[in-house]
């Protein structure tokens, strides 16, 4: 089977209205993945361990061939709409335990090790998993669930406020190429929102302005020291938070669009973009691109075992508001940031094998 054929089969399984490519593991493929994950759990202490991360790209080649072909086409061909779904991994709701109260309360070995390892392997077919020293204590795999006290915050751990759509870490020039969200639990059917840009709906004038460095994006609140939840005792981590503070107080001018003029890439986070009172032309262009994306927003209600893969250069995402229960049954996702090229961020990392950005 050719890779194009694999993509065609998966696309035929897509949702009714979104046209999103969807890959569903067959029963024999589930057994193949389970065997691979059983071996990984025996050989490595965690999905965050340097030993596993060093071998993850090699281990990923033992995933089902159909899945490898599907994600290879997604990575190389950039099909519309810029996101896809990998489904079919069975999550044992009892085995994974209660939804935690806070991401800092991590137990080892974690009962979600197999799911975390599967997420890293899927991500390794697209690039290299990355982390931020200033986000969730530098963990590579982020926990996304409601945290008491964050209800009104613009955070993945918020709940009662709409998480405004954005490209992930849009404030930073080394933001991830791809984002992968693995659903562990979603009893309340809470939707992830997503949308993309049809550049043809922009006027030529607006499009040209959006390619110019006339905009600022401040760091989102997940990177701020107030949300670190841990004492900052390391000097290098303190310097990383200082860098984030500098980006917040004096953000550099950037372009919203980049790459191809016909099918541009996108870097945008309206909630953290300051109004352009001194540049009404640029503000009008920004309003126009926001309106186009608003008109193209859709929803995905993740089910346990779903991995929602987002091209972070082409697709925005957010979350609908909901009322958290804090009873161990709340929606629980695992998030992974993925870079196609680690070398571009080398000056931000401690070593060639390091995954965590420090500013």
C-alpha positions in Angstrom: 0.0 0.0 0.0 1.4 3.4 -0.9 1.4 6.3 1.6 -1.1 8.1 -0.5 -3.4 5.2 -0.3 -3.0 5.0 3.5 -4.0 8.7 3.7 -7.0 8.1 1.5 -8.3 5.2 3.7 -7.9 7.3 6.8 -9.5 10.3 5.3 -12.6 8.2 4.4 -13.0 7.7 8.2 -13.1 11.4 8.9 -15.8 13.2 10.7 -18.9 14.1 8.7 -18.4 17.8 8.5 -14.7 18.6 9.2 -12.9 16.7 6.4 -10.3 15.9 9.1 -8.2 12.8 8.3 -8.8 10.1 10.9 -6.7 6.9 11.4 -8.3 4.0 13.4 -6.1 1.2 14.7 -7.3 -2.2 13.6 -7.5 -4.9 16.4 -4.3 -6.6 15.1 -2.6 -3.2 15.2 -3.7 -2.5 18.7 -2.0 -5.8 19.7 1.1 -4.7 17.9 1.2 -1.4 19.7 0.5 -3.1 23.0 3.4 -5.5 22.6 5.7 -2.6 21.8 4.5 -0.6 24.8 4.8 -3.5 27.1 8.5 -3.8 26.1 9.1 -0.1 26.6 7.5 -0.1 30.1 9.8 -3.0 31.1 13.0 -1.4 29.7 12.6 2.3 30.7 11.6 4.1 33.9 9.3 6.6 32.3 8.3 8.3 29.0 10.3 11.3 30.2 13.5 9.4 30.7 16.5 10.4 28.5 17.1 6.8 27.7 13.7 6.3 26.2 13.7 9.7 24.4 17.0 8.7 22.8 15.5 5.6 21.4 12.0 6.9 20.7 12.5 7.6 17.0 13.9 4.1 16.5 11.1 2.5 18.6 8.5 4.5 16.6 9.5 2.5 13.5 7.9 -0.6 15.1 4.5 1.1 15.1 2.0 -0.3 12.5 3.1 0.5 9.0 -0.3 2.0 8.1 0.0 4.5 11.0 3.6 5.4 9.9 2.5 6.0 6.4 -0.5 8.1 7.5 1.5 10.4 9.7 4.4 10.6 7.2 1.9 12.0 4.6 0.5 14.4 7.2 4.0 15.7 7.9 5.2 16.0 4.3 2.1 16.8 2.3 0.4 19.3 4.7 -3.1 18.1 3.8 -6.2 20.2 4.6 -7.5 21.1 7.1 -4.1 20.8 9.0 -5.1 18.5 11.7 -5.9 14.8 12.1 -7.0 12.2 14.5 -5.4 8.9 15.5 -7.9 6.7 17.3 -8.4 3.1 18.6 -6.0 2.8 21.5 -8.1 1.4 24.4 -7.7 3.4 27.6 -8.6 1.6 30.9 -10.5 4.2 32.8 -9.9 2.4 36.1 -6.3 1.6 35.6 -5.2 5.2 34.8 -6.6 6.3 38.2 -8.4 9.5 39.1 -7.8 12.7 37.3 -5.1 14.5 39.4 -5.7 17.7 41.3 -2.5 19.4 40.0 0.2 18.6 37.5 2.9 18.9 40.1 1.5 15.8 41.9 3.2 13.2 39.7 3.6 9.6 40.9 6.3 7.2 39.6 5.8 4.8 38.1 2.8 6.6 36.6 -0.2 4.4 35.6 -0.4 6.3 32.3 3.1 5.3 31.3 1.9 3.2 28.3 -0.3 6.1 27.0 2.5 8.6 27.5 4.9 6.3 25.6 2.4 5.9 22.8 2.1 9.7 22.6 5.8 10.2 22.4 6.2 7.5 19.7 3.4 9.1 17.6 5.1 12.5 18.1 8.5 11.0 17.1 7.0 10.2 13.6 6.5 13.9 13.1 9.7 15.3 14.7 11.3 15.7 18.2 9.3 16.2 21.4 10.3 19.4 23.1 9.6 21.1 26.5 9.8 24.5 28.1 11.7 25.0 31.4 9.1 27.7 32.2 6.0 25.4 31.6 4.9 22.7 34.0 8.3 22.5 35.7 10.0 21.5 32.4 8.1 18.3 32.0 8.0 17.0 28.4 4.5 15.6 28.6 2.0 18.1 30.0 -1.1 17.3 32.0 -4.2 19.2 30.9 -7.1 19.1 33.4 -9.0 21.7 35.5 -7.1 22.9 38.5 -8.9 24.5 41.4 -8.2 28.2 41.4 -7.6 28.4 37.7 -11.2 28.6 36.7 -11.1 32.1 35.2 -7.5 31.9 33.8 -6.4 31.6 30.1 -4.8 28.3 30.8 -5.2 24.7 29.7 -5.9 24.1 33.4 -8.8 26.6 33.4 -12.4 25.7 33.0 -15.1 28.3 33.3 -13.7 30.8 30.8 -13.4 30.0 27.1 -9.8 29.2 26.2 -9.4 31.7 23.3 -8.1 30.1 20.1 -4.4 30.5 19.4 -1.3 28.8 17.9 0.7 27.2 20.6 3.4 29.4 22.2 2.9 32.0 19.4 5.0 34.5 21.3 8.2 32.5 20.6 10.1 32.1 17.3 10.9 28.4 18.3 7.2 27.4 18.9 6.4 23.8 18.1 5.7 22.7 14.5 3.1 20.2 15.8 1.0 19.7 18.9 -0.4 16.3 19.9 -3.3 16.0 22.5 -4.0 12.5 23.9 -7.4 12.2 25.5 -7.4 9.9 28.6 -10.8 10.9 30.0 -13.7 13.1 28.8 -16.9 11.9 30.5 -18.5 15.4 30.1 -17.9 15.6 26.4 -15.9 18.9 26.6 -14.9 20.1 23.1 -11.5 21.2 21.9 -12.1 24.0 19.4 -10.0 24.3 16.2 -9.9 26.3 13.0 -7.6 27.3 10.1 -7.0 30.1 7.7 -8.2 30.3 4.1 -5.9 33.0 2.9 -8.0 33.5 -0.2 -10.6 35.2 2.0 -8.1 37.9 2.8 -7.7 40.9 0.5 -4.2 41.2 -1.1 -3.5 44.3 0.9 -4.3 42.7 4.2 -2.3 39.6 3.4 0.7 41.7 2.5 0.5 43.7 5.8 0.2 40.5 7.8 3.5 39.3 6.4 5.2 42.4 7.8 6.7 42.6 11.4 4.1 45.0 12.8 2.6 42.9 15.6 3.4 41.8 19.1 2.5 38.6 21.0 3.1 38.4 24.8 3.8 35.0 26.5 0.7 33.2 27.6 0.1 32.8 31.3 1.3 29.2 31.5 4.9 30.5 31.1 4.7 33.1 33.9 6.5 32.5 37.1 3.3 32.9 39.1 2.1 29.7 37.6 5.3 27.7 38.2 3.8 26.0 41.3 7.3 25.3 42.4 10.0 27.4 44.1 12.5 28.7 41.6 15.9 27.9 43.1 17.9 27.1 40.0 19.8 30.2 38.6 19.3 29.1 35.0 15.6 28.6 35.5 15.4 32.0 37.1 17.1 33.5 34.1 14.6 31.7 31.8 11.7 33.3 33.8 13.5 36.7 33.5 13.6 36.2 29.7 9.9 35.4 29.7 9.3 38.6 31.7 11.3 40.6 29.2 9.2 39.2 26.3 6.1 40.1 28.3 7.1 43.7 29.0 8.8 44.5 25.7 7.7 41.9 23.0 9.5 42.1 19.7 7.6 43.0 16.5 6.7 40.0 14.4 4.6 39.0 11.4 1.4 37.1 11.7 1.9 35.3 8.4 5.0 33.7 7.1 6.1 31.1 4.5 4.2 30.8 1.2 2.1 33.7 0.0 -0.5 31.3 -1.4 -0.8 29.0 1.7 0.8 31.0 4.5 1.8 29.7 7.9 0.3 31.4 10.9 1.6 32.7 14.2 -1.3 34.3 16.3 -2.7 34.5 19.8 -5.3 37.3 19.8 -5.8 37.3 23.6 -2.2 38.2 24.1 -1.8 40.7 21.2 -1.9 44.3 22.2 -4.2 46.7 20.2 -2.4 48.7 17.5 -3.7 52.2 18.1 -0.7 53.7 16.4 -1.0 51.5 13.3 -4.7 51.3 12.2 -3.7 49.7 8.9 -2.1 46.7 10.7 -5.0 46.5 13.2 -7.5 46.3 10.3 -5.5 43.4 8.7 -5.4 41.6 12.1 -9.1 42.1 12.5 -9.6 40.6 9.1 -7.6 37.5 9.7 -9.3 37.0 13.1 -12.7 37.2 11.4 -11.7 34.7 8.7 -10.5 32.2 11.3 -13.6 32.8 13.5 -15.8 31.9 10.6 -14.0 28.6 10.2 -13.9 27.3 13.8 -15.0 23.8 14.5 -15.1 21.5 17.5 -13.7 18.1 18.4 -15.0 16.1 21.4 -12.1 13.8 22.2 -12.7 10.2 23.3 -10.4 8.1 25.4 -7.4 7.0 23.3 -7.8 9.7 20.7 -4.7 11.6 19.7 -5.5 14.9 18.1 -2.6 16.0 16.0 -2.4 19.7 15.1 -0.1 21.4 12.6 0.8 24.4 14.8 1.8 26.5 11.8 -1.6 26.2 10.1 -4.3 25.4 12.8 -5.4 27.3 15.9 -7.0 25.6 18.9 -8.8 26.5 22.1 -11.4 25.0 24.4 -15.1 25.5 25.3 -15.9 26.5 28.9 -17.2 24.0 31.4 -17.9 23.4 35.0 -15.2 21.3 36.7 -16.2 18.8 39.3 -12.8 18.1 41.0 -14.0 14.6 41.9 -11.3 12.6 40.0 -13.6 12.3 36.9 -12.8 15.5 35.1 -11.5 15.7 31.5 -7.8 14.7 31.3 -5.5 15.2 28.3 -1.8 14.7 27.8 -0.1 17.3 25.6 3.1 17.0 23.6 4.9 19.8 21.7 6.9 18.6 18.6 9.7 20.3 16.6 10.7 19.1 13.2 14.3 20.4 13.7 16.0 20.6 17.1 19.0 22.4 15.8 17.1 25.7 15.3 16.7 25.9 19.1 20.2 24.7 20.0 21.1 28.0 21.7 18.1 27.7 24.0 18.9 24.1 25.2 21.6 22.9 27.6 22.9 20.2 25.2 22.3 18.5 21.9 20.1 15.9 23.6 18.3 18.3 25.9 14.6 18.9 25.0 13.8 21.8 27.4 14.0 25.4 26.1 15.3 27.9 28.6 13.9 31.2 27.3 
